[in-house]
Amino acid sequence: QVQLVESGGGLVQAGGSLRLSCAASGTTFEINTVGWYRQAPGKERDSVARITPAYIRTYADSVKGRFTISRDNTKNTVYLQMNALKPEDTAVYYCLLIGLDGQTYWGQGTQVTVSS
């Protein structure tokens, strides 16, 4: 059973930084693509960033240059370093893991609120 547990959300002022973490269990983490999505109130869940087993990173245009995704396979953990946060980054952030069979697993979400 794959489980994903996020942490690191919170309230921060515009221009500030936060680092999200997502710890995975029940999977061979190093061979999975992992990433982050976010969902703001009244909006769809959108992709923020992904990192493949080969460390290829992709980002949404809205976060390029501000957010950095990384992974530590020794800790089965994926991180999202968020800098220069804006009020429009306010959302619930979800961790994503794609299994080898193509199944998608989600964490429970962590709230990020950026005040202006």
MARTI-155291 format. One record per residue: x, y, z of N, C-alpha, C in turn; residue number from 0; residue in three letters. Coordinates in steps of 0.05 Angstrom, whole numbers, plus 5000, padded with zeros to 4 digits. Example, Ala and Ser with C-alpha at 12.3 -4.5 7.8 and 13.67 -1.06 7.14 Angstrom:
REM MARTI-155291
{{5264,4886,5156},{5246,4910,5156},{5264,4934,5156},0,ALA} {{5257,4955,5142},{5273,4979,5143},{5258,5001,5157},1,SER} 
***
This chain:
REM MARTI-155291
{{5017,4976,5000},{5000,5000,5000},{5018,5025,5000},0,GLN} {{5015,5041,4979},{5031,5065,4977},{5018,5087,4994},1,VAL} {{5034,5100,5010},{5025,5122,5026},{5043,5146,5022},2,GLN} {{5031,5169,5021},{5046,5194,5018},{5038,5213,5040},3,LEU} {{5057,5224,5054},{5051,5242,5076},{5066,5268,5072},4,VAL} {{5050,5290,5068},{5062,5316,5063},{5065,5331,5090},5,GLU} {{5084,5350,5089},{5087,5368,5112},{5101,5393,5102},6,SER} {{5100,5414,5118},{5114,5438,5112},{5097,5462,5103},7,GLY} {{5071,5458,5100},{5055,5480,5093},{5052,5500,5115},8,GLY} {{5038,5523,5109},{5034,5542,5130},{5027,5569,5119},9,GLY} {{5029,5590,5135},{5023,5617,5128},{5049,5633,5126},10,LEU} {{5052,5647,5104},{5076,5662,5099},{5069,5688,5085},11,VAL} {{5084,5709,5089},{5080,5734,5075},{5090,5732,5046},12,GLN} {{5079,5749,5029},{5088,5750,5002},{5118,5756,5001},13,ALA} {{5132,5742,4984},{5161,5745,4982},{5176,5725,4999},14,GLY} {{5162,5711,5016},{5174,5692,5034},{5179,5665,5021},15,GLY} {{5188,5646,5038},{5194,5619,5028},{5182,5598,5046},16,SER} {{5177,5575,5034},{5169,5551,5048},{5181,5527,5034},17,LEU} {{5185,5506,5049},{5194,5480,5037},{5174,5459,5045},18,ARG} {{5162,5446,5024},{5144,5424,5029},{5160,5398,5026},19,LEU} {{5151,5378,5042},{5163,5352,5041},{5141,5331,5037},20,SER} {{5148,5310,5024},{5129,5288,5020},{5144,5261,5023},21,CYS} {{5137,5247,5044},{5151,5221,5050},{5133,5199,5040},22,ALA} {{5146,5181,5024},{5131,5159,5012},{5138,5132,5026},23,ALA} {{5119,5115,5027},{5124,5087,5037},{5108,5068,5020},24,SER} {{5116,5042,5021},{5102,5022,5006},{5108,5020,4977},25,GLY} {{5131,5033,4969},{5138,5033,4941},{5168,5033,4938},26,THR} {{5178,5025,4915},{5207,5028,4909},{5211,5056,4898},27,THR} {{5215,5075,4916},{5213,5103,4911},{5231,5112,4888},28,PHE} {{5255,5101,4887},{5274,5112,4868},{5267,5107,4838},29,GLU} {{5247,5090,4833},{5240,5085,4806},{5213,5097,4798},30,ILE} {{5203,5115,4816},{5178,5128,4811},{5182,5158,4803},31,ASN} {{5165,5167,4785},{5163,5196,4781},{5145,5207,4803},32,THR} {{5154,5229,4815},{5140,5242,4837},{5137,5272,4831},33,VAL} {{5118,5284,4844},{5114,5312,4838},{5094,5325,4857},34,GLY} {{5088,5350,4850},{5069,5366,4866},{5048,5378,4848},35,TRP} {{5023,5378,4858},{5001,5392,4846},{4990,5412,4867},36,TYR} {{4974,5430,4858},{4960,5448,4877},{4932,5454,4867},37,ARG} {{4915,5460,4887},{4887,5466,4881},{4879,5490,4898},38,GLN} {{4873,5512,4884},{4863,5536,4898},{4832,5534,4899},39,ALA} {{4820,5548,4918},{4791,5547,4921},{4776,5553,4895},40,PRO} {{4758,5536,4888},{4742,5541,4864},{4756,5535,4838},41,GLY} {{4781,5524,4839},{4796,5519,4815},{4803,5489,4813},42,LYS} {{4812,5481,4790},{4820,5453,4786},{4848,5449,4798},43,GLU} {{4854,5423,4802},{4880,5416,4811},{4900,5417,4788},44,ARG} {{4921,5432,4791},{4941,5437,4770},{4968,5427,4778},45,ASP} {{4983,5418,4758},{5010,5409,4762},{5028,5433,4769},46,SER} {{5046,5429,4788},{5065,5449,4796},{5093,5441,4786},47,VAL} {{5101,5417,4793},{5128,5407,4786},{5129,5377,4788},48,ALA} {{5147,5365,4772},{5151,5336,4772},{5181,5331,4770},49,ARG} {{5189,5308,4781},{5217,5299,4778},{5217,5269,4773},50,ILE} {{5231,5261,4752},{5231,5233,4744},{5253,5218,4759},51,THR} {{5254,5191,4756},{5276,5176,4769},{5303,5185,4758},52,PRO} {{5304,5196,4734},{5329,5205,4723},{5335,5235,4730},53,ALA} {{5319,5245,4748},{5323,5273,4758},{5316,5294,4736},54,TYR} {{5299,5287,4717},{5290,5307,4698},{5267,5322,4711},55,ILE} {{5269,5348,4712},{5250,5365,4726},{5233,5380,4705},56,ARG} {{5207,5383,4711},{5190,5400,4695},{5174,5417,4715},57,THR} {{5168,5442,4706},{5154,5461,4723},{5132,5474,4707},58,TYR} {{5111,5482,4722},{5091,5500,4710},{5104,5527,4705},59,ALA} {{5095,5540,4684},{5106,5566,4677},{5104,5586,4700},60,ASP} {{5082,5584,4715},{5077,5603,4736},{5096,5601,4759},61,SER} {{5112,5579,4761},{5130,5576,4784},{5159,5574,4776},62,VAL} {{5164,5574,4750},{5192,5572,4740},{5209,5595,4751},63,LYS} {{5232,5588,4761},{5251,5608,4772},{5246,5614,4801},64,GLY} {{5223,5604,4812},{5217,5609,4840},{5216,5584,4857},65,ARG} {{5206,5562,4844},{5203,5537,4858},{5224,5517,4848},66,PHE} {{5233,5500,4866},{5252,5479,4859},{5243,5452,4871},67,THR} {{5240,5432,4854},{5233,5405,4863},{5259,5389,4865},68,ILE} {{5260,5372,4886},{5283,5355,4889},{5273,5329,4903},69,SER} {{5291,5309,4902},{5284,5284,4915},{5308,5272,4929},70,ARG} {{5303,5258,4951},{5324,5244,4965},{5315,5215,4967},71,ASP} {{5326,5199,4950},{5318,5171,4949},{5326,5155,4974},72,ASN} {{5345,5165,4988},{5353,5151,5013},{5332,5155,5035},73,THR} {{5316,5176,5032},{5295,5182,5051},{5267,5178,5040},74,LYS} {{5265,5168,5015},{5239,5165,5002},{5223,5190,5003},75,ASN} {{5236,5213,4998},{5223,5239,5002},{5227,5257,4978},76,THR} {{5206,5271,4971},{5207,5292,4951},{5202,5319,4964},77,VAL} {{5216,5339,4955},{5214,5366,4967},{5205,5386,4946},78,TYR} {{5193,5407,4956},{5187,5430,4938},{5195,5455,4953},79,LEU} {{5217,5467,4945},{5226,5492,4956},{5213,5515,4941},80,GLN} {{5198,5531,4956},{5182,5552,4944},{5193,5579,4954},81,MET} {{5204,5595,4936},{5215,5621,4942},{5198,5643,4928},82,ASN} {{5202,5667,4937},{5188,5690,4925},{5158,5684,4923},83,ALA} {{5146,5675,4944},{5118,5667,4943},{5100,5691,4938},84,LEU} {{5078,5686,4923},{5059,5706,4917},{5031,5697,4928},85,LYS} {{5014,5717,4932},{4987,5709,4941},{4973,5689,4923},86,PRO} {{4979,5690,4897},{4966,5671,4879},{4977,5643,4881},87,GLU} {{4998,5639,4897},{5008,5612,4903},{4991,5598,4925},88,ASP} {{4973,5613,4937},{4956,5602,4958},{4940,5579,4947},89,THR} {{4942,5556,4960},{4928,5532,4951},{4933,5509,4970},90,ALA} {{4919,5488,4967},{4926,5462,4979},{4946,5448,4960},91,VAL} {{4969,5440,4971},{4989,5427,4954},{4988,5397,4960},92,TYR} {{4988,5382,4938},{4986,5353,4940},{5011,5340,4927},93,TYR} {{5020,5320,4941},{5042,5304,4931},{5031,5282,4912},94,CYS} {{5046,5276,4891},{5037,5256,4872},{5060,5236,4868},95,LEU} {{5052,5210,4865},{5071,5190,4857},{5058,5173,4836},96,LEU} {{5073,5167,4815},{5063,5151,4793},{5076,5123,4795},97,ILE} {{5060,5103,4799},{5070,5076,4801},{5078,5065,4774},98,GLY} {{5093,5043,4775},{5103,5031,4750},{5080,5021,4732},99,LEU} {{5057,5015,4745},{5034,5007,4729},{5017,5030,4719},100,ASP} {{5027,5055,4724},{5013,5078,4715},{4993,5090,4735},101,GLY} {{4989,5075,4757},{4970,5085,4776},{4981,5109,4791},102,GLN} {{4963,5128,4796},{4971,5153,4810},{4963,5152,4839},103,THR} {{4981,5159,4856},{4977,5160,4885},{4979,5189,4894},104,TYR} {{4962,5196,4913},{4961,5224,4923},{4965,5225,4953},105,TRP} {{4978,5246,4963},{4979,5252,4991},{4953,5265,5000},106,GLY} {{4952,5272,5025},{4927,5284,5036},{4926,5314,5032},107,GLN} {{4948,5326,5024},{4948,5354,5019},{4958,5371,5043},108,GLY} {{4971,5393,5037},{4980,5411,5058},{4974,5440,5048},109,THR} {{4963,5456,5066},{4954,5483,5059},{4977,5502,5059},110,GLN} {{4979,5517,5038},{4998,5540,5036},{4982,5565,5032},111,VAL} {{4986,5584,5050},{4972,5610,5048},{4993,5632,5048},112,THR} {{4991,5649,5027},{5010,5671,5024},{4994,5697,5027},113,VAL} {{5001,5712,5047},{4987,5737,5052},{5001,5760,5037},114,SER} {{4985,5780,5029},{4997,5803,5015},{5005,5825,5034},115,SER} 
***
